[in-house]
Amino acid sequence: MLKWFEQVEPERPAVISSRVRLVRNWNEYAFPSRLAQKESMEMIRRLELGLSDLGSLDGKTYEYAYLDELSELERKALRERRVFNSTIASKKTPTGIIISEEEDTSIVLNGTDHIRIQLLAVGFHLEELWRRADQLDDFINARFAYAYDEKYGYLTSFPTNVGTGMRASVVLHLPSLSMGKKFTGLVSEMARFGAQVRGLYGEGSENYGALYEVSNQKTLGLSEKEILDLVNRVALQLITQESQVRQMALEKHGLECADEAYKSYGVLKYARRLSAKDAMVFLSQLMSGIADGILELKEPCSMYRLMLGLQPANLQKLSDRPLGKEELDAARASYIRSELPELR
């Protein structure tokens, strides 16, 4: 069974992935930060029991686990694969996790809220993800009554999530646009419309890989459809501008673009040691070369899968012993060499 991030969707190469996340709380219990350990465990067990037939909704196979049963390395690897964030990964209090075999659907129990529903997909699929999330939300709500206020909507641990409790986001590859002097101003302009644009692996020039996440800033005062429309609109605008800038670069500096793409492939295919920063930069340049039609691989390959796989915890999981920094750099180069297809 392929993980969601192993799939390849060539229609919109600038769109890496889509995500819809919902947070909910059970009205029988206080928020997680105010729950004693005994109450937390009781609630998690009741939730897991009530959701034991989750697979009947979508036909997926789900794994049920407690966070403290996972090793620190496994938690870090799941965080790198975006199953949950660093706050949840470092939690010491009782936390449950329900995750599909493909890792495209997950539910965190007693994280920062009682129930955190997340759906992921390769490419631009916010509408589809929302439809599935809505079905999953109704399935859970039929068994557990949510904390809800007629005026404010869903009640959550953090005020920024009150309302719909929904975050919709799209990860975009913007290597050309983000290099321009006007990009910072463009990001600020998007914020005026209620959208947040942030680097996935750092800010500004330190965002190695040029991946940017576009998401809604507010959940209160907007309907789910308005949130989806907002994120869609901003993402499409950024994609269009990225395409225009890249087309101009190809027309004016075609040889340089080709040289950069082929050099990046050469380094990735033959290097014996690669830092995470260098690997991300070269993979980004390779993605651009493929999207621009400069390079063609003999078989489909998800560059995003490689970007996730080269992260420290996921790379460490492939080894049978702990690796130091230099050994990680060597293992990273070996991993990319083995996974990167030949050119046509």
Salt bridges, closest charged atoms under 4 A:
GLU9 OE1 - HIS125 NE2 2.77
GLU28 OE1 - ARG46 NH1 3.18
ASP53 OD2 - ARG143 NH2 3.21
GLU72 OE2 - LYS76 NZ 3.37
GLU74 OE2 - ARG81 NH2 3.91
GLU74 OE1 - LYS317 NZ 2.76
GLU102 OE2 - LYS60 NZ 3.83
GLU103 OE2 - LYS3 NZ 3.53
GLU103 OE2 - ARG81 NH2 2.88
ASP104 OD2 - LYS60 NZ 2.96
ASP104 OD2 - ARG132 NH2 3.44
GLU128 OE1 - HIS125 ND1 3.77
ASP137 OD2 - ARG24 NH2 3.09
GLU189 OE2 - ARG192 NH1 2.49
GLU213 OE2 - ARG19 NH2 3.56
GLU213 OE2 - ARG82 NH2 2.58
GLU213 OE1 - ARG198 NH2 2.89
ASP229 OD2 - LYS225 NZ 2.87
GLU242 OE2 - ARG246 NH2 2.74
GLU256 OE2 - HIS253 ND1 3.70
ASP259 OD2 - LYS263 NZ 3.07
ASP292 OD1 - ARG246 NH1 3.59
GLU296 OE2 - ARG344 NE 3.04
GLU327 OE2 - ARG321 NH2 2.82
ASP329 OD2 - LYS325 NZ 3.18
ASP329 OD1 - ARG332 NH1 2.89
GLU339 OE1 - ARG305 NH1 2.99
GLU342 OE2 - LYS269 NZ 3.79
